[in-house]
Amino acid sequence: MYFNQEFTNFFKGLAAHNDRDWFQDHKKTYEKEVKKPFQQLVSDLLSATRSKALVKDCVFRINRDIRFSKDKSPYQLHVSAVISDGGRKDMQIPGLYLQLSAVEQHIGGGMYMPEKDNLLKIRKAIIADPARFERLLKNKNFVQHFETIKGDRNKILPKEVKGLADDNPWVYNKQFYFMTEYADEKIPLRKDLLAFILEHHAAGQEFNAYFAEIIR
């Protein structure tokens, strides 16, 4: 078990008092009950997925970037990480996204923000072999864990694929990620948390491999 009830209690307290004074008063609890066990979980996930990344390059900071936000709350109300060879420093590498909190849990993967060239490659691959993309979408294990691919869509396509996508609405996507959310505060406290997360990773691995093959 990586976390105990103190993990949940910390984030509930932070949600009620999201300011520097409260955080500093509870920093020891954060270090012991949140930060260190989460780093260990990420380390174990990196080992299990044979990733080359370092823990520090995968874990997002709990401090929020408030420079351009109307919400000036200084801290995130969750811990999160990207498990891939590039971690959070290279979001073009498909991998596993994990977010844990006292409210809801997120597990997913795919291509959340593909760069222009990579997006074009994905669109062209779908057009060239739509049957392969559909097979991945209909994979029972994938559907069971994530239902389908998600993401914002373009109304107008670039000239390179315009006119080729009439029969395939997926080409209009500008994001290709999959995500499942659990409104269950007890998930971080599971004894089998590592196996639970890896089960989701396995369900999305074919899609991650597909995207990695396309953009390499």
N, C-alpha and C positions, 0 to 999 in steps of 0.2 A: 504493500500500500504506500503510495507516494504522499497523499494528503490526509489530513484529519479534519475534524469540525472547525479547527482554528482557521483553516483556509477559507471556508465559507463565512465565518464570523468576521474575518478581516475585511473581506470585500463588502459585506453588509455594512460594517462600520464606516468604510471609506465612502460608500454611496451616500451615507447620511452626513458625512463630514469631509467632503472632498476639498481639503486645503492642506497647506504645507505643515501647519502646526500639528494637526491631527496625525498626519503621516509620520512626522518626525517622532512624535510620542509613541507611535506603534511600529517604528522601523525595525526593531528587533524581532517582532512577531512576523513582519513581512519577510525579513531575511531568512528566518528559520522555517516558517510554515508555508511560505509561498515561493520565494525566489529560489532557494536551494533545492527543494524537492522538484520544482518545475524544471530546473536545469538538469537534474538527474533524469527526469522523464525524457527530456529532449535528447540527452546523451544516449539513453537506452534505445530511443527511436532511431537515432542516427546509426547506431550499431546494427539494429535489426534490419534496417533498410539498406545497409552497406553504403551509406552516404559518406562522402569525403569532406563534408563541411564541418566546421567547428561550432560548438554550442553557442559561443558568443556571436557568431555570424547568423544564427538562426532565430534567436529570441528577440522579440521586439521590446523596446524599453517601456516601462510602465508610465513614464512621463509623456504627457500629450504635447504635441506641437500646437500651441495656441496662437501662433503669430497671426494667422488669417482666419481664425474661428471666432464666432460670436460667443461660443461656450468657452469660458476661461477656466473651467475646472482643470487643475493641473495634472490629474492622474487618470489613467485608464482604469476601468472597473473590471478588468480581466487580465489574464496573461495570455500571450499568443506567440506562435512560432511558425516558421516555414521549414519543413524538413525536406531538403533536396541538396544536391551537390553545391548549389549556389546560395542556399539559405535565403534570407531576406535581402541580401545584397545583389542577387541576380534573379529577379522575378520572371525572367524569360525561361527559366528551367522548370518544367512541370514537376510538382511535388505534392507533399501533404501539408495542408494548412490546419492548424489546431488552435482553438481558442477556448479557454476554460474560465468560468466565473461562478459567482454565487447565484446566478439567475438562469442562464442558459449556456449550452455548450455547442460549439461549431466544429465540424470536422469536414474537410473537403479537399479539393485539388483542382487540377486542370490549368487553364490559362486565364488568369483574372484580368491582366492588362497586357495583352500581346502588343509588341511594338508594330509599327506600320508594316515592315517587311515580313514579319512573322505572321501577322494577321492575313496578309495577302497569300502567303504560302498555305495557311490553313484553308482559306476559302477555295483556292485552286485545287487542293487535295480533295475537298468535299465534292467539288464539281467533277473532278476526274474519276472519282470512285465513290459515288453516293451510297452504294450498297454496303461498302465497308463501314462507313460512318453509321449507317442504320443498324448494322449488326452490333456495333459497340453500344449503341443506344438501347438496344433490346436485350442486352446481356442480363440475365435474370439476377445475378448477384449485384450488378451495378444498379439496376432498377430498384431492388430491394433496399439498398442502402441510400441511394441518392435520387431516385425517380428519373431525373433527366438532366441534361445540360442547361445551365442558366446563363443569363447575361444580357446586357443592353444591346440594342440593335440599331443599325443605320437605316435611314429611310432611303438614302441614295448611295449606290455602290460606286466604287472607282471604275474607271473606264476599262481596266484590265479584266474585270469580271462582269461588268454590266451587260445584261442581255443573256448571260450564261446561267443565271441563277433563278430563272422564272419558275422552274419546277422544284426548287430546293430552298425553302425559306431559311434554312440554317445558315446559308451564305450571308444573310443580312446581319447575323450576329457579329458584334465587335468584341464580345467577351465569350469565352468558352470554359466556364468553370462549373464545378458541381459542388454542392454543399448540403449537408444535413444539419439541422438544428434541433437540439433537445432542450425543452423547458424543464430541466430536471437538475436541481442543485446537488443531487447525490452522486451523479456520475463521476466527478473528481475523486470521490471517496471510495470508489469500487476497488476491491482487491485485485481484480483482473483488468485494471484500467489500460495497461500496456497492450494486452491482447485485444481488448475492445477497440482501441484505436487502430491497431494493425489490421484488424478485420475490415475496417473501413478502407484503409490504405490498399489492401488487396483487392477490394471491390472496384476501386478506381484506377488500379494500376494499368489496365489495358488502355484506358484513355490517355493516361499520362505517357505511356510508351508510344502511343500513336502520335501525340503532339510532339514529343521529343524527336521522333523519327522525321517528322515533317520539317521541323525548324533547324535541324542540325546543319 
